[in-house]
Amino acid sequence: MANYREILRLHSLGISNKQVSAACHCSRTTVIDVLKRATEISLEWGSAKDLSDKEITDRLFPPGLQKPCYKMPDYSQIHKEMGKNGVTLSLLWAEYCSQCRETGELPYQSTQFNKYYRDYAKRVFLEPPDRSTESHWRAEIRAGGAGPRAIEANTNIKSHLS
């Protein structure tokens, strides 16, 4: 964790943000964020030097200002729903958003929702469900069989994964 007290002290001495970040062993972005927040709440080194580190931290970044926590969808259920006729990822995202609003949770935006689903689908299609299936696939491939198969997302064409 960055030393907010030292950032404020060094800045009050007229030291550049780059030098402050090097001296405090934190990123320049952290220094800029701390100084921006200090300016917003009118916290200067003169008043901050008499405060404890915890008081400075709580004034700069109160517990209520923490980054929001988004609800992770149940992608195994979404994957099952995608197998039904007429169901699209956009429709499932809209339902997910509605559920989140009902429970007061933050939903992911559609781009992030879709990215996580693609990541899940890749894992499901490319990883065997269990060890016995994996050894069966490997034996089938060695014997010259077809091996595991996946359906190409855009073409609906089956292809071999070996």
KEKE-3310 file (N, C-alpha, C; in steps of 0.2 Angstrom, whole numbers, plus 5000, padded with zeros to 4 digits):
npx = (5004:5002:5012:5003:5005:5018:5018:5010:5018:5030:5026:5022:5034:5037:5042:5043:5030:5035:5047:5042:5035:5045:5052:5043:5040:5030:5017:5017:5004:4997:5002:4997:4983:4981:4985:4976:4964:4966:4966:4953:4946:4951:4963:4978:4996:4999:4988:4987:4999:4997:4988:4985:4991:4981:4970:4972:4972:4958:4952:4956:4952:4938:4929:4917:4920:4926:4930:4917:4909:4906:4892:4896:4890:4882:4889:4889:4875:4871:4877:4870:4857:4860:4859:4846:4833:4831:4837:4848:4864:4863:4850:4851:4860:4852:4842:4850:4855:4842:4840:4851:4848:4836:4841:4849:4862:4878:4878:4888:4894:4888:4899:4909:4902:4900:4913:4918:4909:4913:4926:4923:4916:4927:4935:4926:4924:4937:4943:4943:4929:4931:4944:4943:4937:4946:4957:4951:4948:4962:4966:4958:4962:4975:4972:4969:4956:4942:4943:4941:4927:4922:4910:4911:4909:4904:4900:4894:4899:4906:4922:4938:4947:4960)
npy = (4994:5011:5025:5037:5048:5051:5054:5066:5074:5075:5081:5093:5099:5102:5093:5083:5073:5061:5060:5058:5047:5038:5039:5034:5022:5018:5019:5032:5035:5032:5041:5053:5050:5051:5064:5071:5067:5072:5086:5087:5085:5095:5093:5096:5095:5103:5101:5088:5082:5081:5071:5053:5039:5030:5039:5048:5040:5035:5048:5051:5040:5035:5021:5018:5022:5012:5002:4996:4980:4967:4956:4940:4931:4915:4905:4891:4889:4898:4893:4881:4887:4893:4883:4881:4884:4899:4907:4920:4927:4940:4941:4933:4941:4953:4947:4943:4956:4961:4953:4956:4970:4968:4962:4971:4971:4974:4973:4966:4975:4972:4969:4964:4954:4945:4942:4935:4924:4919:4915:4905:4896:4892:4885:4875:4868:4864:4858:4842:4835:4826:4816:4802:4803:4811:4802:4792:4799:4802:4789:4785:4794:4790:4778:4781:4786:4798:4807:4820:4832:4848:4861:4873:4890:4900:4894:4882:4870:4854:4850:4842:4841:4836)
npz = (5000:4996:5004:5009:5017:5015:5002:5001:5009:5002:4990:4995:4996:4984:4975:4960:4953:4947:4954:4967:4966:4964:4976:4985:4981:4972:4959:4947:4943:4955:4964:4957:4958:4972:4975:4967:4974:4986:4984:4980:4992:4999:5007:5014:5016:5028:5036:5036:5042:5056:5057:5059:5050:5047:5048:5038:5027:5028:5026:5013:5005:5008:5016:5009:4996:4989:4975:4964:4966:4955:4950:4946:4933:4931:4922:4918:4918:4909:4898:4896:4893:4881:4872:4869:4857:4849:4859:4863:4866:4869:4874:4885:4893:4895:4903:4914:4918:4923:4934:4942:4945:4952:4964:4968:4964:4955:4937:4924:4910:4893:4884:4893:4899:4888:4884:4895:4894:4882:4886:4895:4887:4878:4887:4891:4878:4875:4885:4892:4901:4912:4919:4915:4902:4895:4894:4886:4875:4871:4868:4858:4848:4846:4841:4828:4827:4827:4838:4850:4847:4841:4839:4827:4831:4822:4810:4812:4809:4812:4819:4820:4836:4837)
capx = (5000:5006:5012:5000:5008:5024:5016:5008:5024:5035:5022:5022:5041:5038:5045:5039:5026:5039:5052:5038:5033:5051:5054:5038:5040:5023:5017:5015:4997:4995:5003:4992:4976:4981:4985:4969:4959:4968:4964:4945:4944:4955:4968:4985:5001:4999:4983:4988:5004:4995:4984:4988:4991:4974:4965:4974:4969:4951:4949:4957:4948:4933:4927:4912:4922:4929:4928:4911:4910:4901:4890:4898:4885:4883:4890:4886:4868:4870:4879:4864:4852:4862:4857:4839:4831:4829:4840:4854:4868:4860:4844:4853:4863:4846:4839:4855:4854:4836:4841:4855:4844:4831:4844:4853:4869:4880:4879:4893:4891:4887:4905:4912:4898:4901:4920:4918:4906:4918:4932:4920:4915:4933:4937:4921:4925:4944:4945:4938:4925:4934:4950:4942:4935:4952:4961:4947:4950:4968:4966:4954:4966:4981:4970:4967:4949:4941:4945:4936:4925:4919:4906:4913:4904:4901:4898:4890:4903:4910:4929:4942:4952:4967)
capy = (5000:5017:5029:5043:5054:5053:5057:5073:5078:5076:5085:5100:5102:5104:5088:5081:5067:5056:5059:5056:5040:5034:5039:5031:5015:5017:5021:5039:5035:5032:5048:5057:5049:5053:5071:5073:5066:5077:5092:5087:5086:5101:5090:5098:5093:5106:5098:5080:5080:5080:5065:5046:5036:5028:5044:5051:5035:5036:5054:5051:5035:5032:5014:5018:5024:5007:5000:4992:4973:4965:4949:4935:4926:4907:4903:4885:4889:4902:4889:4877:4891:4894:4877:4881:4887:4906:4910:4923:4930:4947:4940:4931:4947:4957:4944:4944:4963:4962:4949:4960:4976:4966:4960:4977:4970:4977:4968:4967:4977:4966:4967:4960:4948:4941:4940:4930:4918:4916:4912:4899:4891:4889:4880:4869:4864:4862:4854:4836:4836:4823:4812:4796:4805:4813:4796:4789:4803:4801:4782:4785:4798:4785:4772:4784:4788:4805:4811:4825:4836:4854:4864:4879:4894:4904:4890:4876:4864:4850:4849:4838:4845:4833)
capz = (5000:4996:5009:5007:5021:5012:4995:5003:5012:4996:4985:4998:4996:4977:4971:4955:4954:4945:4959:4973:4965:4965:4983:4989:4978:4970:4952:4946:4943:4962:4966:4954:4961:4979:4975:4965:4979:4992:4981:4980:4999:5002:5012:5012:5021:5034:5040:5036:5046:5063:5057:5059:5043:5045:5047:5031:5022:5028:5023:5006:5002:5013:5014:5004:4989:4986:4968:4964:4965:4950:4951:4941:4930:4931:4915:4916:4917:4903:4892:4895:4890:4874:4868:4867:4851:4850:4864:4861:4872:4871:4878:4892:4896:4897:4909:4919:4921:4927:4940:4946:4947:4957:4970:4970:4962:4948:4932:4919:4903:4888:4881:4898:4899:4882:4885:4900:4891:4877:4890:4898:4881:4876:4892:4890:4872:4874:4891:4893:4907:4917:4917:4911:4896:4892:4892:4881:4869:4869:4866:4851:4843:4845:4837:4822:4827:4826:4844:4852:4842:4843:4834:4825:4833:4817:4804:4814:4806:4817:4817:4825:4840:4838)
cpx = (5004:5006:5009:5003:5014:5023:5014:5014:5029:5032:5023:5029:5042:5042:5040:5035:5031:5044:5048:5037:5039:5053:5049:5037:5033:5023:5015:5008:4994:4996:4998:4985:4976:4981:4979:4964:4960:4965:4956:4943:4947:4960:4975:4990:5001:4994:4984:4994:5002:4990:4988:4987:4984:4969:4966:4971:4961:4948:4950:4952:4944:4931:4922:4914:4926:4926:4922:4913:4904:4899:4892:4892:4887:4883:4889:4879:4867:4872:4873:4858:4853:4860:4850:4838:4829:4832:4847:4858:4865:4854:4846:4856:4857:4843:4844:4855:4848:4837:4845:4852:4839:4835:4849:4861:4871:4881:4885:4890:4892:4894:4909:4909:4900:4908:4921:4915:4910:4924:4929:4919:4921:4935:4932:4923:4932:4946:4940:4935:4928:4940:4948:4940:4941:4956:4957:4948:4957:4969:4963:4959:4972:4979:4968:4960:4949:4943:4939:4934:4922:4915:4909:4908:4900:4898:4894:4893:4907:4917:4932:4946:4959:4972)
cpy = (5006:5021:5036:5049:5056:5057:5065:5077:5080:5081:5092:5103:5104:5099:5085:5074:5061:5054:5056:5049:5035:5033:5035:5024:5013:5020:5028:5040:5035:5039:5053:5057:5052:5061:5074:5072:5071:5084:5092:5088:5091:5098:5092:5095:5096:5103:5091:5078:5078:5073:5058:5044:5033:5033:5048:5046:5035:5042:5054:5046:5032:5025:5013:5020:5018:5005:4995:4984:4970:4958:4945:4931:4919:4905:4896:4885:4893:4897:4884:4880:4892:4889:4877:4885:4895:4910:4913:4925:4936:4946:4938:4937:4951:4954:4944:4951:4964:4959:4953:4966:4974:4964:4966:4976:4973:4972:4971:4970:4971:4964:4962:4953:4943:4938:4934:4923:4915:4912:4905:4894:4888:4884:4874:4865:4861:4858:4848:4837:4832:4819:4806:4798:4807:4807:4792:4793:4802:4794:4782:4789:4793:4780:4774:4786:4796:4809:4816:4830:4842:4857:4871:4884:4898:4900:4884:4870:4860:4849:4845:4842:4842:4837)
cpz = (5000:5002:5008:5011:5017:5005:4996:5005:5006:4991:4988:4997:4988:4973:4966:4956:4952:4951:4966:4972:4966:4972:4987:4986:4976:4963:4952:4946:4950:4965:4963:4957:4968:4979:4972:4970:4985:4990:4982:4987:5003:5008:5010:5017:5027:5039:5041:5041:5053:5063:5057:5052:5042:5044:5040:5026:5022:5025:5015:5002:5007:5011:5009:4997:4986:4979:4969:4963:4960:4951:4945:4939:4931:4924:4913:4914:4910:4897:4891:4891:4883:4870:4866:4861:4853:4855:4862:4867:4874:4875:4885:4896:4899:4903:4915:4922:4925:4933:4945:4949:4953:4964:4972:4969:4956:4943:4928:4913:4898:4885:4886:4899:4894:4882:4890:4898:4886:4880:4892:4893:4879:4881:4892:4884:4872:4879:4891:4900:4913:4914:4913:4904:4892:4890:4887:4874:4866:4865:4859:4846:4841:4840:4830:4821:4827:4832:4846:4847:4845:4837:4833:4827:4827:4811:4806:4811:4812:4814:4822:4829:4840:4833)
residu = (MET:ALA:ASN:TYR:ARG:GLU:ILE:LEU:ARG:LEU:HIS:SER:LEU:GLY:ILE:SER:ASN:LYS:GLN:VAL:SER:ALA:ALA:CYS:HIS:CYS:SER:ARG:THR:THR:VAL:ILE:ASP:VAL:LEU:LYS:ARG:ALA:THR:GLU:ILE:SER:LEU:GLU:TRP:GLY:SER:ALA:LYS:ASP:LEU:SER:ASP:LYS:GLU:ILE:THR:ASP:ARG:LEU:PHE:PRO:PRO:GLY:LEU:GLN:LYS:PRO:CYS:TYR:LYS:MET:PRO:ASP:TYR:SER:GLN:ILE:HIS:LYS:GLU:MET:GLY:LYS:ASN:GLY:VAL:THR:LEU:SER:LEU:LEU:TRP:ALA:GLU:TYR:CYS:SER:GLN:CYS:ARG:GLU:THR:GLY:GLU:LEU:PRO:TYR:GLN:SER:THR:GLN:PHE:ASN:LYS:TYR:TYR:ARG:ASP:TYR:ALA:LYS:ARG:VAL:PHE:LEU:GLU:PRO:PRO:ASP:ARG:SER:THR:GLU:SER:HIS:TRP:ARG:ALA:GLU:ILE:ARG:ALA:GLY:GLY:ALA:GLY:PRO:ARG:ALA:ILE:GLU:ALA:ASN:THR:ASN:ILE:LYS:SER:HIS:LEU:SER)
# end
